[in-house]
Amino acid sequence: MSEAGELDILMPERSLSVAGVTVTVHEYTFAEQLQHRALLRPVIDAVAGLFDGTDADGVKLDDMTDALAAVYDPVISVVAIACDQPREWVAALSGEDSEKLFFTWWGVNASFFIRQATLPQMQKLVQSLSAGATSLPR
């Protein structure tokens, strides 16, 4: 794999035209994840609610959109961060422009939110496996 291809996997980004402006939607950097944790948390929690008793294949696009709409204010903020545009500009988008940006943002950052949302379940799994593990004799 080329160095550019590896970088696309590590830091995916997508450029698109929104309301006549070319924007690049990027995956949150480590610094952004820490700096904007308070804004990201309600979005992570909304995504986590989608996985309560449901596997990833059972989550429909409408369910995801409804869950994120319930926390629309922080979603607007974190979309603005991901596309380096003012929050007010993102909030004012309508129609096809808003949908293009929203779904592009989700496509670029879904893996971050799903990892964060399922982390508590993974921790429980690791703890239960560790509790049942026996050490090897020496």
Buried (B, 14 or more C-beta within 10 A) or exposed (E): EEEEEEEEEEEBBBEBEBBEEEBBBBBBEEEBEEEBEEBBEBBBBBBBBBBEEEEEEEBEEEEBBEBBEEBEEBBBBBBBBBBEBEBEBBBEBEEEBBEBBBEBBBEBBEEBBBEBBBEEEEEEEEEEEEEEEEEEEE
